[in-house]
Amino acid sequence: MFVTYVVVTIFAALLYASAAVLAAGALGLVGGFALPILGTLAAYSLVLYFLGALLAHLRVGSRKLGNWSFFFATSVAALQSISSITGPDPDHS
């Protein structure tokens, strides 16, 4: 009984942490309008977040990846659009 309680408590803590990471990524994308480097870092972190979500789904045997593919494609598109806007630094070419 105690082991079950510990496992559920640990997974609940991880769920709250992953929700905080997702919220921070979304806020970082919005903050990227003011600081482009913040938006770039947030876009990279969201891509890594959704890759982790894919691995978690595959590990438990879930093959329902329709929603994941949409959100992953959205985060990759955000990263691509931010990279194309900021572009390479002209001083370091």
C-alpha positions as CSV (number, residue, x, y, z in Angstrom):
1,M,0.0,0.0,0.0
2,F,2.8,2.4,0.9
3,V,4.7,1.7,-2.3
4,T,1.6,2.5,-4.4
5,Y,1.2,5.8,-2.5
6,V,4.9,6.7,-3.1
7,V,4.6,5.9,-6.8
8,V,1.4,7.9,-7.3
9,T,2.9,10.8,-5.4
10,I,6.1,10.8,-7.5
11,F,4.1,10.7,-10.8
12,A,1.8,13.4,-9.6
13,A,4.8,15.6,-8.8
14,L,6.2,14.9,-12.3
15,L,2.9,15.8,-13.9
16,Y,2.9,19.2,-12.1
17,A,6.5,19.8,-13.2
18,S,5.8,18.9,-16.8
19,A,2.8,21.3,-16.8
20,A,5.0,24.0,-15.4
21,V,7.6,23.4,-18.2
22,L,4.9,23.6,-20.8
23,A,3.5,26.8,-19.4
24,A,7.0,28.3,-19.2
25,G,7.5,27.4,-22.8
26,A,4.3,29.1,-23.9
27,L,5.1,32.2,-21.9
28,G,8.6,32.2,-23.4
29,L,7.2,32.2,-26.9
30,V,5.1,35.2,-26.0
31,G,8.1,36.9,-24.3
32,G,10.0,36.2,-27.5
33,F,8.4,39.2,-29.1
34,A,10.4,41.4,-26.7
35,L,13.5,39.3,-26.5
36,P,14.1,37.1,-29.6
37,I,16.6,34.9,-27.9
38,L,14.0,34.1,-25.2
39,G,11.6,33.0,-27.9
40,T,14.2,30.8,-29.6
41,L,15.1,29.1,-26.3
42,A,11.4,28.6,-25.5
43,A,10.8,27.0,-29.0
44,Y,13.7,24.7,-28.5
45,S,12.5,23.7,-25.1
46,L,9.0,23.0,-26.4
47,V,10.4,20.7,-29.2
48,L,12.4,18.8,-26.5
49,Y,9.3,18.7,-24.3
50,F,7.2,17.1,-27.0
51,L,10.0,14.6,-27.9
52,G,9.9,13.6,-24.3
53,A,6.1,13.2,-24.5
54,L,6.6,10.9,-27.5
55,L,9.0,8.8,-25.6
56,A,6.7,8.6,-22.6
57,H,3.8,7.5,-24.9
58,L,5.8,4.9,-26.6
59,R,7.2,3.5,-23.4
60,V,3.7,2.8,-22.0
61,G,2.6,1.4,-25.3
62,S,0.2,4.2,-26.4
63,R,-0.1,4.5,-30.1
64,K,-2.6,7.4,-30.1
65,L,-0.3,10.1,-31.4
66,G,-2.7,12.3,-33.4
67,N,-2.7,15.1,-30.8
68,W,1.0,14.7,-30.2
69,S,1.8,15.1,-33.9
70,F,-0.2,18.3,-34.1
71,F,1.4,19.9,-31.1
72,F,4.9,18.8,-32.1
73,A,4.4,20.2,-35.6
74,T,3.2,23.4,-34.1
75,S,6.3,23.7,-31.9
76,V,8.6,22.9,-34.8
77,A,6.8,25.5,-36.9
78,A,7.3,28.1,-34.1
79,L,11.0,27.2,-34.0
80,Q,11.3,27.5,-37.7
81,S,9.5,30.9,-37.9
82,I,11.6,32.3,-35.1
83,S,14.8,31.1,-36.7
84,S,13.8,32.6,-40.0
85,I,12.9,36.0,-38.4
86,T,16.1,36.3,-36.4
87,G,18.3,34.7,-39.0
88,P,22.1,34.5,-38.7
89,D,23.9,37.3,-36.9
90,P,25.5,39.5,-39.6
91,D,28.4,40.4,-37.4
92,H,29.6,36.8,-37.2
93,S,29.4,35.8,-40.8
